[in-house]
Amino acid sequence: MRIEFPKAAREDFHWTQEQLRIGSAPDNDLVLAASQAAPHHLKIQHDRRGWVLQVLPSADRIYVNARPVHERALLRAGDVVSVGDCRMLLRADQDPARRAVLNVPEQGRCTVALRAVSGPLSGRVLPLRDSLELGLQGRCPLELPQGDVVSLRIGWEGGQLLLESLQPSARHPLRVNGVVVENVALQPGDQIGVAMHRFVVDAPGMEAEPEIVMSGSPATHLPEEVAGPTGEVWWLIVTAAVLALGIALALLIRF
C-alpha cells in the first residue's frame, strides 16, 4: 500500500508491514508535523478483515472520506484519511490497468452494482444492468467542487466490466483504488473515486467460487472403536443390559 499526499510537496510513502504507526513523535513509522498530529495519533493494522484504522487515546478524532472516526474504521485502497490539515490518499501498489484480465460469463453479470460509500450519493446502490453512466449526461449527476464537470461510463464489453472516462476533469482525476485511470477493466471490490465521490464494485457473480477441499483419507474406525478400549465398550453394553433386565423383573414382580 502507498500513501499519497494530495496537493502537498511530499513524496509518496510506501509500506509493507502488518502495522503502520502515524504521529508526530520520531518513533512512528510515518512522522507528521506536530501541528497536524499528536505524538502517537493512529495506527493501521492488517488482519483478516483487511486494513483496520485505530485512533489512539491521546489523539483527536480523524476523518475517513470526510466522515469523523472516533475509534476504528475499515479502510480500502482509494480512501482519504485526514489528520488535522494533512490529507493522505491510500493507493494500491498495483496499477489496475496491469492486472490479469477477468472474463465473466453472461450469467454472472446480473448481480453487479455500484455501492456509493462517500459523497452526496452515499448509501445508494446503483444496479449496472448492461451499462451505467454517471456525471453530466448520466443517470446520476456527480456534483464537483467549483462547478467542475465529469462524466464516466461503466459497461460490459467482451466479457469484461470496463470503466471509461467520457469527460475527464483536470482538477479531479478519475481513480480506481487510488490510482489515476482513464479506461480500465474493473474487478469485484474495486473502489472508484472522483473528488468526494466513492463507489465500490459489488459483484458476487464475478468472484470465483471457493474451492472445496476434501479431507484426507476417510476414517477407517467406527465411533465405538475410538470411544475407548474394546473391553470398556463391551462392559458398558453388558451393564446396560443387566440394568434393563433388572428393571423388567422388578416391574413383573410388582404387577
VEXTORTI-149934 format. One record per atom (N, C-alpha, C): residue in three letters; y, x, z. Coordinates in steps of 0.001 Angstrom, whole numbers, padded with zeros to 6 digits, always signed. Atoms other than C-alpha are relative to their C-alpha. Layout:
ALAYXZ
...
***
This chain:
MET-001198+000852+000000
MET+000000+000000+000000
MET+001247+000887+000000
ARG-001278-000706+000033
ARG+003543+001109-000715
ARG+001095-000888+000569
ILE-001187+000710-000453
ILE+006841+000141+000853
ILE+001169+000476-000836
GLU-001185-000282+000808
GLU+009825-000062-001445
GLU+001222-000526+000747
PHE-001229+000377-000686
PHE+013372-000244-000089
PHE+001011-000476-001050
PRO-000887+000507+001059
PRO+015306-002534-002492
PRO+001474+000283+000321
LYS-001438-000246-000093
LYS+018927-001594-003088
LYS+000349+001016+001086
ALA-000253-001063-000979
ALA+018638+001449-000814
ALA-000418+001327-000629
ALA+000276-001321+000565
ALA+018711+005131-001708
ALA-001058+000693+000850
ARG+001095-000555-000783
ARG+015367+005851-000105
ARG-001273-000083-000825
GLU+001224-000034+000784
GLU+012072+006886-001676
GLU-001038-000969+000562
ASP+001089+000865-000441
ASP+009035+004642-001540
ASP-000839+000722+001058
PHE+000858-000535-001050
PHE+006782+005101+001463
PHE-001417-000480-000273
HIS+001390+000330+000298
HIS+003025+005218+000850
HIS-000868+000294+001210
TRP+000914-000261-001112
TRP+000351+004822+003476
TRP-001380-000553-000321
THR+001399+000377+000207
THR-003457+004567+003523
THR-000735-000180+001318
GLN+000669+000111-001280
GLN-004166+004469+007254
GLN-000270-001459+000364
GLU+000311+001347-000476
GLU-005590+001468+009106
GLU+001163-000601+000781
GLN-001114+000505-000803
GLN-002395+001195+011164
GLN+001282+000734-000370
LEU-001311-000566+000305
LEU+001289+001739+010448
LEU+000966-000397+001096
ARG-000973+000256-001057
ARG+003852+002063+013242
ARG+001402+000244-000537
ILE-001362-000050+000535
ILE+007508+001403+012437
ILE+000992-000146+001148
GLY-001039+000057-001016
GLY+010541+002044+014620
GLY+000969+001157-000187
SER-001001-001062+000119
SER+013451+004392+015253
SER-000393+001274+000736
ALA+000440-001204-000714
ALA+011583+006814+017527
ALA-000711+000947-000960
PRO+000588-000962+000950
PRO+010399+010038+015832
PRO-001517+000010-000030
ASP+001458-000016-000007
ASP+006746+009440+016783
ASP-000602-001136-000826
ASN+000507+001055+000866
ASN+006475+006456+014403
ASN-000464+000574-001335
ASP+000421-000414+001342
ASP+004738+006693+011024
ASP+001138-000174-001000
LEU-001170+000256+000835
LEU+007803+005165+009332
LEU+001199-000133+000922
VAL-001154-000050-000908
VAL+011104+006003+011024
VAL+001201-000653-000675
LEU-001217+000667+000467
LEU+014126+003706+010593
LEU+001178+000447+000851
ALA-001199-000362-000749
ALA+017701+004168+011761
ALA+000035-000762+001328
ALA-000097+000632-001325
ALA+018442+003402+015422
ALA+000804-001293-000054
SER-000786+001228+000137
SER+020957+000779+014279
SER-000807-001141-000623
GLN+000814+001016+000665
GLN+018170-001055+012439
GLN-001177-000465+000855
ALA+001259+000324-000669
ALA+015169-000952+014730
ALA-000025+000559+001410
ALA+000264-000509-001347
ALA+014056-000499+018323
ALA-000847+001267-000114
PRO+000816-001223+000080
PRO+012290+002777+019199
PRO-001413-000257-000511
HIS+001319+000407+000499
HIS+008921+001056+018663
HIS+000102-001489-000322
HIS-000391+001355+000377
HIS+009625-002095+016696
HIS-001192-000875-000408
LEU+001129+000806+000479
LEU+006444-003246+014975
LEU-001112+000915-000466
LYS+001116-000719+000599
LYS+003049-002219+013744
LYS-000726-000932-000967
ILE+000781+000721+000985
ILE+000972-003280+010756
ILE-001403+000582+000035
GLN+001378-000450-000162
GLN-002784-003115+011177
GLN-000901-000759-000952
HIS+000938+000615+000933
HIS-005608-003786+008746
HIS-001273-000386+000735
ASP+001264+000456-000556
ASP-008545-005910+009897
ASP-000677-000911-001006
ARG+000779+000832+000920
ARG-010986-008429+008408
ARG+000850-001065-000686
ARG-000867+001006+000600
ARG-008124-010861+007726
ARG+000941+000590-001039
GLY-000953-000663+000881
GLY-006045-008303+005816
GLY+001015+000773+000821
TRP-001058-000710-000706
TRP-002717-006755+006858
TRP+000669-000958+000987
VAL-000558+000833-001068
VAL-001501-008158+010185
VAL+001190+000715+000620
LEU-001214-000545-000609
LEU+002060-007541+011392
LEU+000107-000481+001439
GLN-000198+000356-001406
GLN+002691-007476+015141
GLN+001350+000529+000469
VAL-001285-000392-000567
VAL+006155-007448+016709
VAL-000244+000506+001414
LEU+000235-000607-001309
LEU+006149-005130+019738
LEU+000953-000587+001040
PRO-000793+000675-001038
PRO+007515-006345+023110
PRO+001449+000461+000097
SER-001358-000518-000169
SER+010592-004107+023080
SER+000921-000315-001170
ALA-000763+000207+001230
ALA+011787-005377+019674
ALA+000501-001430-000115
ASP-000465+001323+000370
ASP+013847-008280+018431
ASP-000915-000557-001094
ARG+000809+000603+001054
ARG+012275-010733+016023
ARG+000365+000597-001352
ILE-000220-000484+001359
ILE+011924-009735+012417
ILE-000218-001173-000954
TYR+000121+001059+000994
TYR+011736-011709+009172
TYR-000987+000435-001073
VAL+000905-000198+001132
VAL+008991-012003+006550
VAL+000332-001073-001027
ASN-000454+000931+001042
ASN+010251-013587+003319
ASN+001033-000979+000556
ALA-001130+000744-000577
ALA+013351-014773+005228
ALA-000424-000969+001112
ARG+000443+000861-001095
ARG+011248-016532+007884
ARG-000164+000834+001261
PRO+000097-000800-001229
PRO+011502-015377+011511
PRO-001431+000115+000495
VAL+001309-000265-000602
VAL+008423-013833+013110
VAL+000243+000511+001409
HIS-000195-000376-001394
HIS+008277-013629+016885
HIS-001144+000868+000531
GLU+001145-000742-000518
GLU+004770-012229+017438
GLU-000828+000633-001118
ARG+000911-000510+001031
ARG+002352-011935+014482
ARG+000193-000765-001302
ALA-000035+000636+001319
ALA+002165-012666+010776
ALA-000976+000727-000907
LEU+000846-000587+001025
LEU-000324-012113+007977
LEU+000862+000407-001186
LEU-000791-000516+001111
LEU+001075-010009+005141
LEU-000858+000119-001248
ARG+000653-000267+001273
ARG+000219-009679+001477
ARG+000967+000788-000872
ALA-000844-000755+000923
ALA+001465-007455-001315
ALA+000989-000934-000679
GLY-001074+000821+000541
GLY+004794-008820-002527
GLY+000902-000576+001064
ASP-000837+000498-001084
ASP+006118-009856+000893
ASP+001164+000958+000255
VAL-001162-000789-000392
VAL+009540-008673+002065
VAL+000154-000110+001515
VAL-000159-000068-001450
VAL+009800-007582+005712
VAL+001403+000529+000295
SER-001371-000389-000334
SER+013330-007417+007146
SER+000086+000359+001471
VAL-000231-000484-001363
VAL+014134-005361+010246
VAL+001470+000389+000075
GLY-001438-000223+000025
GLY+017834-005523+011026
GLY+000506-000199-001417
ASP-000473+000096+001387
ASP+019566-004846+007721
ASP-000871+000804-000966
CYS+000937-000742+000848
CYS+016590-002877+006367
CYS-001023-000970-000585
ARG+000962+000854+000691
ARG+014521-004747+003761
ARG-001089+000884-000598
MET+001154-000777+000460
MET+011028-003457+002996
MET-000896-000903-000840
LEU+000856+000750+000911
LEU+009077-004750-000008
LEU-001381+000646-000016
LEU+001370-000498+000053
LEU+005298-004390+000280
LEU-000491-000068-001439
ARG+000379-000084+001413
ARG+003920-003269-003061
ARG-001410+000555-000128
ALA+001366-000466+000215
ALA+000340-002875-004248
ALA+000010+001380-000644
ASP+000120-001320+000621
ASP-000794+000621-005214
ASP-000320-000114-001483
GLN+000452+000125+001385
GLN-002410-000584-008424
GLN+000915-000921-000792
ASP-000783+000828+000922
ASP-000345-001879-011326
ASP-000890-001136-000491
PRO+000843+001110+000466
PRO-001659-005388-012122
PRO-000356+000091-001477
ALA+000275-000106+001435
ALA-001445-004549-015841
ALA-001145+000970-000291
ARG+001046-000995+000203
ARG-004026-001773-015356
ARG-001348-000431+000582
ARG+001255+000459-000593
ARG-006709-003876-013680
ARG-001020-000366-001077
ALA+001054+000437+000916
ALA-010034-004752-015258
ALA+000231-001454-000388
VAL-000223+001351+000515
VAL-009895-007884-017404
VAL-000975-000964+000665
LEU+000806+001034-000617
LEU-011166-011049-015718
LEU-000043-001202-000930
ASN+000179+001138+000900
ASN-012533-013621-018180
ASN-000645-001148+000767
VAL+000430+001156-000778
VAL-013021-017100-016729
VAL-000594-001047-000929
PRO+000549+001092+000821
PRO-015375-019725-018192
PRO+000808-001272+000164
GLU-000851+001193+000025
GLU-013834-023072-019017
GLU-000176-000864+001235
GLN+000210+000862-001157
GLN-015439-024878-016071
GLN+000655+000532+001272
GLY-000641-000561-001184
GLY-013741-022532-013607
GLY+001512-000071-000032
ARG-001454-000010+000163
ARG-010189-023218-014835
ARG+000690-001202+000628
CYS-000634+001237-000459
CYS-009615-026715-013454
CYS+000481+000094+001446
THR-000358-000089-001416
THR-009201-025514-009857
THR+001225+000872+000257
VAL-001091-000955-000190
VAL-006274-023139-010443
VAL+001305-000735+000301
ALA-001303+000571-000369
ALA-002940-023919-008782
ALA+000869+001108+000573
LEU-000950-000903-000643
LEU+000185-022149-007575
LEU+000432-000621+001317
ARG-000427+000462-001328
ARG+000962-022458-003874
ARG+001288+000717+000372
ALA-001290-000592-000352
ALA+004619-021913-003019
ALA+000026+000337+001484
VAL+000015-000440-001395
VAL+004849-019866+000187
VAL+001375+000431+000486
SER-001346-000398-000402
SER+008554-018997+000178
SER+000996-000537-001023
GLY-001034+000518+000881
GLY+011795-020311-001255
GLY+000150-001498+000103
PRO-000266+001442-000066
PRO+013095-023842-001881
PRO-001225-000875-000275
LEU+001197+000780+000309
LEU+009684-024973-003215
LEU-001114+000217+001013
SER+001030-000352-000972
SER+007811-023713-000145
SER-000750-001239+000484
GLY+000840+001103-000442
GLY+004907-025942+000811
GLY-000581-000817-001128
ARG+000506+000773+001133
ARG+004354-027403-002653
ARG-001168+000719-000666
VAL+001117-000527+000776
VAL+001151-026940-004633
VAL+000156-000514-001423
LEU-000241+000349+001398
LEU+001618-026878-008417
LEU-001277+000209-000794
PRO+001219-000165+000805
PRO-001564-027591-010417
PRO+000327+000598-001364
LEU-000272-000706+001248
LEU-001877-025456-013510
LEU-000379-000824-001232
ARG+000559+000653+001186
ARG-003997-027557-015903
ARG-000087+001039-001137
ASP+000065-000974+001099
ASP-003535-025824-019296
ASP+001085+001063+000113
SER-001092-000957-000134
SER-000154-024216-018677
SER+001063-000584+000919
LEU-001062+000407-000918
LEU+002824-024335-016358
LEU+001204+000891-000249
GLU-001243-000751+000193
GLU+006428-023317-016974
GLU+000915-000238+001195
LEU-000935+000049-001115
LEU+008848-022514-014161
LEU+001310+000614-000443
GLY-001303-000555+000329
GLY+012556-021913-014454
GLY+000885-000982-000718
LEU-001052+000796+000640
LEU+015324-023169-016658
LEU-000558-001166-000805
GLN+000563+001040+000849
GLN+013174-025129-019131
GLN-001298-000571+000563
GLY+001290+000394-000525
GLY+010151-025611-016895
GLY+000032-001270+000823
ARG+000129+001209-000803
ARG+008844-028484-014839
ARG+000655+000159+001370
CYS-000604-000264-001307
CYS+010124-026832-011648
CYS+001085+001060-000166
PRO-001084-000989+000097
PRO+013558-025151-011869
PRO-000055+000981+001173
LEU-000040-001029-001025
LEU+013916-021910-009949
LEU+001456+000368+000266
GLU-001379-000338-000369
GLU+017218-021549-008134
GLU+000086+001485+000341
LEU-000207-001419-000248
LEU+018501-017980-008117
LEU+001415+000229+000511
PRO-001352-000298-000500
PRO+021474-016370-006342
PRO+000983+000241-001141
GLN-001109-000211+000935
GLN+024820-016224-008162
GLN-000209-000724-001331
GLY+000184+000790+001202
GLY+023690-018829-010671
GLY-000826+000659-001077
ASP+000829-000680+000993
ASP+021305-016445-012395
ASP-001134-000933-000442
VAL+001063+000843+000533
VAL+018554-017978-014550
VAL-001205+000862-000349
VAL+001244-000666+000343
VAL+014928-017059-015156
VAL-000984-001072-000451
SER+001005+000932+000474
SER+012017-018692-016938
SER-001299+000763-000217
LEU+001299-000638+000145
LEU+008299-017901-016875
LEU-001060-001047-000294
ARG+001096+000890+000381
ARG+005058-019395-018131
ARG-001312+000592+000463
ILE+001349-000385-000396
ILE+001500-019295-016790
ILE-000961-000906-000759
GLY+000933+000817+000768
GLY-001349-020436-019021
GLY-001237+000780-000386
TRP+001264-000596+000408
TRP-004836-019796-020355
TRP+000078+000485-001447
GLU+000065-000555+001354
GLU-005379-017589-023359
GLU-001221+000903-000089
GLY+001205-000809+000179
GLY-008776-016314-024417
GLY-000777+000242+001276
GLY+000756-000153-001241
GLY-010338-016895-021015
GLY+000738+000741+001097
GLN-000799-000695-001003
GLN-007552-015072-019135
GLN+001182-000865+000421
LEU-001175+000702-000521
LEU-004828-016513-016926
LEU+001196+000940-000132
LEU-001077-000921+000342
LEU-001669-014941-018345
LEU+001331-000481+000563
LEU-001373+000229-000447
LEU+001793-014720-016802
LEU+000935+000647-001014
GLU-000914-000486+001031
GLU+004597-014370-019342
GLU+001434-000271+000426
SER-001411+000152-000308
SER+008273-013783-018685
SER+000725-000456-001258
LEU-000679+000558+001179
LEU+010141-016066-021125
LEU+001473+000374-000025
GLN-001424-000345-000111
GLN+013664-015375-019876
GLN+000178+000831+001267
PRO-000085-000852-001184
PRO+013846-012378-017540
PRO+001421+000099+000538
SER-001283-000233-000649
SER+016637-011612-015099
SER+000096+001473+000365
ALA-000173-001421-000301
ALA+018010-008099-014797
ALA+000164+000236+001496
ARG-000246-000172-001433
ARG+019078-008614-011173
ARG-001185-000427+000857
HIS+001125+000504-000775
HIS+015906-010434-010082
HIS-001263+000096-000861
PRO+001166-000186+000872
PRO+012873-008969-011876
PRO-001203-000807+000497
LEU+001246+000689-000298
LEU+009552-010784-012009
LEU-001000+001020+000533
ARG+000949-000916-000639
ARG+006954-009200-009738
ARG-001327-000700+000251
VAL+001326+000444-000429
VAL+003229-009559-009116
VAL-000507+001016+001011
ASN+000414-000869-001110
ASN+002045-008134-005800
ASN+001012+001122+000239
GLY-001085-000952-000244
GLY+005409-006393-005531
GLY+000314+000911-001147
VAL-000192-000898+001145
VAL+005115-004604-008891
VAL+000729-000760-001108
VAL-000755+000626+001077
VAL+007622-005389-011662
VAL-000892-000134-001236
VAL+000843+000261+001167
VAL+005856-007005-014648
VAL+000798-000827-001009
GLU-000533+000901+001026
GLU+006643-008820-017899
GLU-001095-000979-000426
ASN+001147+000812+000387
ASN+003301-010065-019260
ASN-001237+000643+000629
VAL+001138-000563-000717
VAL+000170-009653-017162
VAL-001042-001085+000239
ALA+001085+000922-000326
ALA-003231-011259-016537
ALA-000093-000125+001523
LEU+000031+000270-001436
LEU-003427-012887-013109
LEU-001433-000092+000514
GLN+001278+000123-000682
GLN-006270-012889-010601
GLN+000191-000809+001276
PRO-000125+000783-001243
PRO-007040-015023-007520
PRO+000650+000817+001117
GLY-000672-000659-001113
GLY-004803-014176-004560
GLY+001244+000758-000371
ASP-001231-000683+000407
ASP-002033-012595-006636
ASP+001220-000771+000517
GLN-001254+000618-000418
GLN+001487-013241-005366
GLN+001070+000275-001052
ILE-001071-000086+000991
ILE+004153-013956-007977
ILE+001326-000147+000736
GLY-001285+000046-000686
GLY+007691-013248-006796
GLY+001161+000210-000947
VAL-001261-000194+000709
VAL+011163-013625-008256
VAL+001103-000472+000944
ALA-001044+000282-001003
ALA+014202-013463-005958
ALA-000664-000463+001297
MET+000570+000481-001258
MET+013397-015576-002878
MET-001266-000817-000186
HIS+001170+000836+000282
HIS+010541-017465-004591
HIS-001282+000826+000079
ARG+001307-000622-000079
ARG+006909-016601-003805
ARG-001061-001058-000287
PHE+001101+000903+000343
PHE+003821-018227-005333
PHE-001307+000784+000072
VAL+001324-000616-000097
VAL+000199-017413-004511
VAL-000944-000740-000941
VAL+000962+000585+000930
VAL-002502-017983-007129
VAL-001248-000400+000779
ASP+001223+000523-000605
ASP-005189-020208-005598
ASP-000947-000391-001123
ALA+000916+000228+001120
ALA-008201-020151-007921
ALA-001438+000225+000445
PRO+001395-000176-000436
PRO-011609-020693-006282
PRO-000973+000152-001165
GLY+000904-000079+001140
GLY-013221-021181-009707
GLY-000004+001349-000685
MET-000066-001317+000620
MET-012122-017696-010786
MET-000689+001065+000834
GLU+000602-000984-000882
GLU-013691-015974-007817
GLU-001506+000053-000218
ALA+001444-000169+000176
ALA-017176-014549-008130
ALA-000754-000615+001179
GLU+000799+000581-001072
GLU-019850-016383-006195
GLU-000633+001116+000820
PRO+000594-001046-000838
PRO-021141-014426-003204
PRO-001464+000213-000337
GLU+001387-000338+000309
GLU-024387-012630-003885
GLU-000883-000296+001199
ILE+000936+000333-001067
ILE-027291-013981-001868
ILE-001004+001133+000115
VAL+000891-001136-000234
VAL-029187-011055-000382
VAL-001176-000475+000827
MET+001198+000403-000720
MET-032759-011823+000588
MET-000326+001030+001052
SER+000413-000913-001067
SER-034029-010367+003802
SER-001196+000799-000454
GLY+001118-000871+000326
GLY-036769-007765+003823
GLY-001303-000765-000114
SER+001318+000626+000116
SER-040480-008470+003788
SER-000134-001144+000986
PRO+000143+001141-000900
PRO-041412-011855+005271
PRO-000822+000354+001225
ALA+000710-000256-001256
ALA-042710-011993+008801
ALA-001484-000235-000196
THR+001453+000101+000130
THR-046458-011412+008983
THR-000651-000507+001262
HIS+000551+000452-001272
HIS-046873-012584+012579
HIS+000452-001422+000274
LEU-000346+001347-000411
LEU-046943-016134+013833
LEU+000869+000037+001239
PRO-000868+000014-001178
PRO-044422-017181+016504
PRO-000741+000224+001300
GLU+000712-000169-001267
GLU-047095-017361+019182
GLU-000505+001409+000204
GLU+000475-001375-000120
GLU-048153-013820+018349
GLU+001086+000932+000503
VAL-001096-000853-000453
VAL-044713-012357+019007
VAL+000583-000481+001313
ALA-000536+000522-001251
ALA-044041-014519+022060
ALA-000469+000798+001190
GLY+000536-000769-001116
GLY-046183-012343+024280
GLY-001397+000457-000325
PRO+001379-000428+000240
PRO-049621-010758+024617
PRO-000904-001201-000251
THR+000917+001077+000358
THR-052513-012787+023253
THR-000602-000654+001217
GLY+000592+000560-001216
GLY-054114-013225+026670
GLY+000965-000896+000746
GLU-000994+000805-000698
GLU-050845-014553+028104
GLU+000169-001352-000669
VAL-000141+001256+000714
VAL-050599-017228+025384
VAL-001163-000926+000304
TRP+001163+000855-000273
TRP-054156-018477+025942
TRP-000013-000466+001443
TRP-000067+000417-001413
TRP-053596-018530+029708
TRP+000924-001207+000156
LEU-000923+001130-000056
LEU-050648-020874+029208
LEU-000641-001262-000570
ILE+000649+001164+000598
ILE-052721-023143+026924
ILE-001029-000592+000950
VAL+001039+000474-000944
VAL-055605-023356+029439
VAL+000644-000679+001201
THR-000683+000596-001155
THR-053195-024047+032311
THR+000532-001381-000336
ALA-000518+001302+000402
ALA-051553-026872+030396
ALA-001116-001017-000135
ALA+001129+000930+000152
ALA-054951-028390+029563
ALA-000529-000441+001354
VAL+000491+000341-001338
VAL-056091-028254+033212
VAL+000951-000978+000677
LEU-000965+000910-000612
LEU-052859-029908+034365
LEU-000088-001390-000615
ALA+000122+001307+000655
ALA-053228-032664+031778
ALA-001250-000725+000447
LEU+001242+000624-000455
LEU-056844-033268+032826
LEU+000136-000504+001427
GLY-000193+000425-001390
GLY-055850-033418+036497
GLY+000835-001266+000094
ILE-000851+001196-000021
ILE-053104-035945+035822
ILE-000783-001216-000485
ALA+000801+001114+000529
ALA-055516-038088+033771
ALA-001001-000493+001049
LEU+000978+000400-001028
LEU-058170-038066+036567
LEU+000697-000710+001144
ALA-000717+000656-001087
ALA-055573-038973+039188
ALA+000377-001420-000357
LEU-000339+001360+000432
LEU-054410-041957+037166
LEU-001237-000890-000096
LEU+001247+000763+000115
LEU-058065-043032+036546
LEU-000483-000452+001365
ILE+000461+000332-001365
ILE-058980-042897+040269
ILE+000908-001046+000625
ARG-000964+000943-000597
ARG-055799-044787+041227
ARG-000221-001404-000506
PHE+000168+001333+000559
PHE-056478-047664+038880
PHE-001467-000414-000092
***
